[in-house]
Amino acid sequence: MHTYILQIETSTSMCSVALVESGIVRQHESVNEPNVHASQLTLLIQALLDQENIGFKDLSAIAVSMGPGSYTGLRIGVSTAKGLCYALDIPLIAVNTLDAIYSGFRANDGKSLSYDLYIPMLDARRMEVYCASFDDTGKSVVTTQALIIDATSFDQFIVQYPRICLFGPGADKLKDVFSTGQGVDIIEEVQTNATDMSKIAFDKYQAKDFEDVAYFEPYYLKDFVATTAKKRPGL
């Protein structure tokens, strides 16, 4: 029997979907533009299924990037995933966004790289990032946290982990923070992608590690802060 998992990633400006069969990616679609998730996500899903001649009724589960990340993006991705699970009566699988970035990086871009500590990052604006840490065996060292980055942020790790790798959508802005020879390398242009969660999602599916569709909410990590435009004089 085929196991088809539809995977949804909307935690950043990247709106991405993937169709995965028993842990193997069959097809994926992505659009990397700000503020298009609401208009593009369902279109990408339909195009993806049409390409593979797969119907919604053939899906075994929906996996979604749960956060942290963009408040609006996560809300759209999770609400879409929950709606599909309700309509199709199939399980919902939630994958931590940073876990997915790490898994995808080690399986693809970072496959030939060797570091003592891997730190996937998501942009949280200014010099703050959402990050987690994993050793070279994949064991979690520090769980998901919000962190303001400066040149001393990882000094506590250097003795035990002499070579540290920063990557993900939040790492690019830090390229001028760390000096050469400090033991911290930044791998640029590593983006989020729905394909990253494939192994984690399939493992969770096999273990029947599902979410309660009625009560599941995104992992925002920080409260949403709404901004309003300043009034111009005379208005």
Buried (B, 14 or more C-beta within 10 A) or exposed (E): EEBBBBBBBBBBBBBBBBBBBBBEBBBBBBBEEEEBBBEBBBBBBEEBBEEEEBEBEBBBBBBBBBBBBBBBBBBBBBBBBBEBBEEBEBBBBBBBBBBBBBBBBBEEBBEEBEBBBBBBBBBBEEBBBBBBBBBBEEEEBBEBEEBEBEEEBBEEBBEEBEBBBBBBBBBBBBEEBBEEEBBBBBBEEBBBBBBBBBBBBBBBBEEEEBBEBEEBEBBBBEEEEEEEEEEEEEE
